[in-house]
């Protein structure tokens, strides 16, 4: 199907920010090291998987029928820790590399001050502007940066003889890095909340993530290729020597320019590096605010009653952790590779689990297990690199993936489309309600209520009758709406139930609701309710109340019990309840497992 011209223009407009956003410390400075240490072939072995991983991220999420906003809304809760840790690492690496490897041009203290100023400017622009505005700023930064890099390149070529051959050749460390590099580069974009926000915004604006990321990955490849040319033009300069016996070439260009007569070339290279840092940090701030605002809005933590939600949702504490990581790396003269290694080891299991969820795998994600295995893989990598023992380095990249096996081997799971994408940057979306017939014949449902997956959904519009004297919906009405939704849910699943001949009553044992926002008259409301858990005697229902305009209004739960109609003696969950609600019973419950094992004999399973 041919893409409309407007969609092509929109997609192309996102290309500069896609390319620049991936040019953080790892891409910018490590490309210098790989080109000088292993030549152009070694550089391509690093660069091609890096660009391929970026492209595949956009290609997978840009497939027809796939909604990135809905996916992110479903995944941001379980994988919030991964997104936050990855941003700490990415910004920390960028700051560490900027200060450490530009030090020959201005000293460590001078570059630390410049990095701090750049970070403050990035935070201010990320706070003031949305990503849609920042992309145009990045479109301006890009030609300025390329022009500065080209000026530095021509100045070096005119002043110094080029590097005659690779400094290290293809040693054991190079071959040991092959597997971790493939793992880290192919999974890296999935851990980056900046890229998730971009792909959501591209999709929302009518563009094609596949086209934007396809062109963006090519442009990114060109940018790090420009850095590789700078590295080769720097000639013969002394490498950095580290505590583990390894050598680094990341500071080669700065060292060469520090001794060159053309001081403007040194300034130009610093400008180019500053643009790379600025375009990473500003979009990191913007994406972190996007993520944390959404996670905080959905959180049930009692801490939010004490700590202001705006403080919890601020990206500053995450960026503060990145500054601390960078300072630790600079003070200890830590080789860059040790800060890069978590992307191929510690984060590999969670990242692979995330990709598996995107592709529809339904196995259980155990974040603690993933990080424990990932930490072991990180230690293996450190031992292998310091040795050097190439086999340990290669093994570490595979060990990190082991934590994802429960998700990868799980049964395929139907894609879940959340009722609201509040916090993802997308307008709230509501899926069509599906009339269900769990037992016998059920009358055709009205558009006001029905099923969205295992959620029962009731739509309504409050009027002046529902509001208080100041115009907001009266607080008790939220509970009344949940009660109405529960009764409709019950009536739909058990249409034959009658108080005249029942042997049990259903009683409300407890009810809890957390208020998040106020609703007003004529604001479309959606109440969702489902079975959350159970034991032999009690069933817990959870509910959410959403506004189609403003997202989540509140959520809570209630506990139900069953009693004999004569003496109010507590009963086990009646078999008729289980049979009626079985299609919406919690997945993985003991009753569901027994029904699956019993097959057609449902009566045996619910005895």
C-alpha positions, 0 to 999 in steps of 0.5 A: 500500500502506497504511503501518503505524501503527508505521512512521508513528510511527517516521518522524515521530519523525525529522522534527525532526532532519531539519529541524534538521540542514539548518538550518546556517549556510547556511539560518539566516543566508542566509535573513535576507539573501535576505528583506531583500535581495529580499523574500518572493519572493526568499526563496522563490526561495532556500527552495523549491529548498532544501526540495525538494532535501532532500525528493528525497533522502529520496524517492529513497532511500526508494523500495521495494526500495532499501536505503540502507545497501547503497548507502552501503556501495558508494559510501562508498569512491569518494566519501569525499573528497566527504563529508569536504570537504562536512562541512568546508565545512558546519561551517566555514560555520556557525562563520563565520556564527555568529561574524561575524553575531552579533558585534553582540551580543557582539563577535567574540571573545565569539561565537568563545568561544561557538562554541567552547564549542558545538562542544565540547559537540557533539563530546562528545554526538556521541561519547557518543550514537548518532544514535538518541539524538541525534534525541530531543535534537533533538526537545527543542531544536526547541521551545526554539529556536522559542520563543526565535525567536518571543520575539525576533520579537515583541520586534522587532515591538514595538520597531521598524517593519518593513522597508518594502521589499526593500533591493536589489531583483532585481539582476544578482547575484540572477539570476546566482545562480538556476542555481548555487542550483538546482544546489547545493540539489538536489545538496547533501543527497547530499554530506552524510554526516549525511543518509546516516546519517539515511536509513540509520537511518530505514530500519533502524528500520522508518520511511519515509525518504520520509515523514520527509524529506517532513515534515522538508522542510516543517518546515525551510521553516517554520523558515527562514520564521521567520528570514525574518520575523525579518529583515523585523521588524528594520527599517532597519539598515546592511548589511555592506559587503564588499571586492568591493563587495557588501552583506550582510544576514546580521547585520541581526537581531543589529544590530537587537537590539543596539540594542533595549531588551529584552536578553532578546530578544537572548539569545533570538536567540543561543539560537536560533542556538546550537541551530542550530549545536549540532544541526548539529555534534553530528550531524556528529561522529556521522556523521563517526565513522560514515563514518571508522570504516567507511572505515578498516576497509576501507582497505589503507593501510600507514599504518594499521600506524603510525598508530592506526586510532582516530586516523585514524577520529576526526572531530576532525581534520575538524572542526579543518579546519572551524575553520581554514576558519571562522577564515580567513573571519572574519579576512578578512571573507569574504562568506558566498557564497564559502564557499557556492559550492563546493556549486554548483561544486567539489562539483557534479561529484562529487555528480552522479556520486554521484546517477547511481550511485544511479540505476544509471549505470555510467560511470567516475567520475574524481574528479580530473577532477571536482574540476579542472573544479569548481575552474574553475567555482568561479573562474568564480563568484568572478569573476562575483560580484565583477564582477558578471557574472551570466552567468559566475555562471550558467555556473559552475553548469553547468560544475561538472556537466561532470565527471559526464558520463562517469558520466551517459553510461555504460551502466546498471549493475545495483545491487550489494548488498555482502556486508557493510554493516559500518560503515554502522550496519546489521547485516551483510547477505548476498545469496542465492547464485546457482548459475551454469552458465558452461560446460555442465551444473553440478550444483546448488550447495549453500547453502554456496557460489555466486555473488554478482555476480562474486564467488564466495562460500563460507560456513563455520563454524569449529569448535574444530579451527580455533582456537589455544590462546587461542580465536581462529582460527589465522592459517594457517587464513584462507589455507587457507579462501581456497585452498579457495574458490579451488578451488571457484571453479575447479571450478565454472567448469571442471568438465571440467578434469582433471590427467590430460589437461591441457596446463598447470598453474596455479601460485600466484606470490604470496599476500598477506593483511591481517588486520583482526580475529580470528574465533572458533569457531562464528562464521559466516564468508564467504569471497569471491574474484574475478578482479581483473586480468590481463595476458597471463601472470598473473591476479590474484585478490582475496579478502575474509573476512567475519564475519556478526557483526563484518564484515570480517576481512581481505582480500588478493590472489594472483597465478597463472601458467600453465606447460607440464606438461613443462618448466614453461615460462611460458604465456600465459593458456590459452584454456580458462581464459578460456572457463571464467571469462569470465562473471566476467572483469573488466569492461573488460578487453581480453579482455572487449572482444574477446569483445564485438566477436567476438560468437558467435565466442568462439574468435577472441576468445581466440586 
